[in-house]
Amino acid sequence: MVNDDDFLDDIDAEDDTEDQEDDLESLEVAGKNSKEQAQKNILARKRIDELMEMRRLKELFDDEDDW
């Protein structure tokens, strides 16, 4: 039977540090990307709302039954 402690001999402390740094960089990039996407979504939603309001107003002005 294989002892779990035998596998610990192959672990290099520097590799763990590099992996952690890579993970942190990945998280920072993912966070930045998600913030950028959220900002784009907000701007798109505002534009959609503006267009919907313009359409609503146009329909009100074009309504011949009111005249």
Buried (B, 14 or more C-beta within 10 A) or exposed (E): EEEEEEEEEEEEEEEEEEEEEEEEEEEEEEEEEEEEEEEEEEEEEEEEEEEEEEEEEEEEEEEEEEE
